[in-house]
């Protein structure tokens, strides 16, 4: 039997087809007309700061035009659930259903899509739940914190026809698209090195002391929170400040490197590092955290064959000095591509003097702006309705309508997760970490890395 909702949709489309043909419209363009399809009803999985401060402002920029609505929120903590219901009711102008867990959310009728903004280690697992419930998904990064979860989520996604957007919003930025085009055009030459930095000086970053004081075990489902992680006694810090505690988060790698390493994979076409080493520690904030406040990671990429050239990527991050202006600089033998300034320049390129001495031709990149029309890059985890996130959420919404692939599909999440898991494995074990292509395992000391 055809569900009533699907029947009404099919009937409406069939009834209008003849008239649309006379207007020169195709079935595809008809599907994009406001009101031609049913309203897309969205649920929220985890009413987090990220969702409140970033997803919602971005969604509000486009929901009326694209005929979307938010109708329900699921959160296992009573305080956040009630806050989510009140906040979303105010934004959407109608009642919001509050669900104690995702089972209740997916038992509701007519939920078409979900935002997933839960703890880092839960993203891949909540993606699998949403896919089983046949929902389209916007999932925050990092996509996965273990290869077991990463592989399982990729497998579930590949077996589904659902639309997935991973929250790597750089993939919706005009400057990043311009950089990708320039590199892939061959004008840049081979990438020889990439320097990535992300520094802040914020003692309260990822800390939630006021909320921690309010958090009681009887008000949330701690067992459901842990999912497939080893059992630990209830600890409100590990619930609300999870970014500081492995195995609930890899911290600096999963939160920040995941954004920047994704552009490396995108621009180079390579899926993951060949090897990773990392060093660092907790130098400044002796507050009980497990994850480092300072890290330097060195990653080796390629070469993949005899003709290609490999390159090195260095990621550096500290939480005790910095202004949160992330740096991404790509180097070639002819100069640099700088995603702080969004400019290409011959700085450091092979000039005539040194080229001639070795019987080589000089190679100097031109001076140019990557794009005339560049969105401001707001990169903090607590950014509001910034241009990149707004464009990224809109792309997801448009792809739900068109059923086209998103800017950051599941493969983007899978590959950035390999790099962040390798980095975390190097940090946890102190060993040089590699990747086994055949088994798709991160290898440390000759064995698959396990938490």
PyMOL commands that set and color helices and strands:
alter all, ss='L'
color gray80, all
select helices_A, chain A and resi 4-22+27-31+49-60+63-66+78-92+102-107+120-132+147-158+169-172+174-184+209-214+217-219+222-226+236-240+242-244+252-268+352-357+387-402+410-429
alter helices_A, ss='H'
color red, helices_A
select strands_A, chain A and resi 40-45+68-74+97-99+113-116+136-139+164-166+193-201+275-281+294-301+311-318+320-323+327-332+335-338+343-345+368-369+433-436+441-444+447-448
alter strands_A, ss='S'
color yellow, strands_A
deselect
rebuild
show_as cartoon
